[in-house]
Amino acid sequence: MNVTLKLPDDLCREARHRAVDESKSLSAWIADLVASHLRPAAPVHPSLLQALGDETLAEGDLPLPDRRSQPQRPVAFP
């Protein structure tokens, strides 16, 4: 979809430079910027090792994977 934006010249110039720095077109750079505000990144859960060293997580839930939902590998006996 095409959208027309009216930006001050200095702001547009700075945006173009940022886009070039990231090897993107101005349109792609602005689309990424808008998407990052509309769809924030999913929260990153700490690893067990990180959680053990972080006292702020002591009262919170630490999501652990359920091994029953993962495919089981056959065990080979020699």
C-alpha positions in Angstrom: 0.0 0.0 0.0 1.3 3.4 -0.8 1.2 6.1 1.9 2.2 9.7 1.6 4.0 11.2 4.6 4.9 14.8 5.1 8.1 15.1 7.0 10.3 18.1 7.7 13.4 18.2 5.4 15.9 17.7 8.1 14.0 14.7 9.6 13.6 13.1 6.2 17.4 13.6 5.5 18.3 12.0 8.9 15.9 9.1 8.2 17.4 8.5 4.8 20.9 8.4 6.3 19.8 5.9 8.9 18.2 3.7 6.3 21.3 3.8 4.2 23.4 2.9 7.3 21.2 -0.2 7.6 21.4 -1.0 3.9 17.6 -0.4 3.5 15.4 1.8 1.4 13.7 4.6 3.3 10.4 2.8 2.8 11.7 -0.5 4.2 13.3 1.4 7.2 10.1 3.2 8.0 8.1 0.0 7.6 10.4 -1.8 10.1 10.1 1.2 12.5 6.3 1.1 12.4 6.2 -2.7 12.7 8.5 -2.6 15.8 6.0 -0.3 17.5 3.0 -2.2 16.5 4.4 -5.7 17.1 6.8 -5.6 19.9 9.3 -8.4 20.2 8.2 -11.4 22.2 9.6 -11.4 25.7 12.8 -13.4 26.1 12.6 -16.0 28.9 15.9 -16.4 30.8 17.7 -19.7 30.8 17.7 -21.7 34.0 21.4 -20.7 34.5 20.5 -17.0 34.2 17.5 -17.3 36.4 19.6 -19.0 39.2 21.8 -15.9 39.3 18.9 -13.4 39.3 17.2 -12.8 42.6 14.5 -10.7 40.9 13.1 -13.9 39.4 12.8 -15.7 42.7 9.1 -15.0 43.0 8.2 -15.3 39.3 7.4 -18.3 37.1 10.1 -19.8 35.1 8.7 -21.5 32.0 10.3 -24.9 31.7 9.7 -27.1 28.6 7.5 -30.1 28.9 9.5 -33.1 27.8 6.3 -35.0 27.1 5.4 -32.7 24.2 8.8 -33.3 22.5 9.4 -36.3 20.3 11.3 -39.1 22.0 14.5 -40.4 20.5 14.8 -44.2 20.5 17.5 -45.4 22.9 20.0 -47.9 21.4 21.6 -50.4 23.7 24.9 -52.0 22.6 
